[in-house]
Amino acid sequence: MEMNTGPDTGQNNDWGYHGHVGPSRWGKLGDEFAVCSFGSEQSPVNIETGDVKPADLPHITFHYTPSEYRIVNNGHTIETDSLINPAALLPSNRDYFADKGSLTTPPCSENVRWCVLKMPVALSVEQINAFRALYPMNARPVQPVNDRVTRSNN
């Protein structure tokens, strides 16, 4: 297993979460990021459960198998690559919310269908603090819902 906690300089790090490269400026950092400013289905959004509409959505299934991973800090988040079974990390209740949206980082492309499990995965205080030590801020602010409708399978 390879572990690199310093930023991977092979990634496009021309954007960030603070100052002149922060989320409020992403759409101005280049033409390829323009939708970050003018898109109508940007993510993340706050899911207000009172506004969710029931829908006949398929059951969500996962076809994960144990695989190799490595851990790399790309300057924005941690990427992994060692032997792990991702299915073991998921909750047993697979009910979910479905929403149209975007990538939450540049280029903010609006071709994402979000399926958000209703049951959160528990993390310890130690795990959260370890992540915060590396990434004090790595989330885009909540975006307007606009005319989107969040649906639920149950």
Secondary structure, 3 states (H helix, E strand, C coil): CCEEEEECCCCCCCCCCCHHHCHHHHHHCCHHHCHHHHCCCCCCCCCCHHHCEECCCCCCCCCCCCECCCEEECCCCEECCCCECHHHHCCCCCCEEEEEECCCCCCCCCCEEEEEECCCCCCCHHHHHHHHHHCCCCCCCCCCCCCCCCEECC
